[in-house]
Amino acid sequence: MGRGRAKAKQTKVARELKYSSPNTDFDALQRELGSGEDPFSPRSSSSDDETVDPRWGEYSYDER
């Protein structure tokens, strides 16, 4: 019996999301994009990344 009220609420929320224009902080976006730091690049390559654990050495693809 409460399905009609729930569906009406969902429809209302969907319309608000579809037709509203959220306030975008373009200054914050510019600072984030222009920070010069790539969030997906590795921080630094340490020598620990170069070493191979002896237990897993046989599975290493590193040809030294």
Secondary structure, 3 states (H helix, E strand, C coil): CCHHHHHHHHHHHHHHHHHCCCCCCHHHHHHHHCCCCCCCCCCCCCHHHCCCCHHHHHHCCCCC
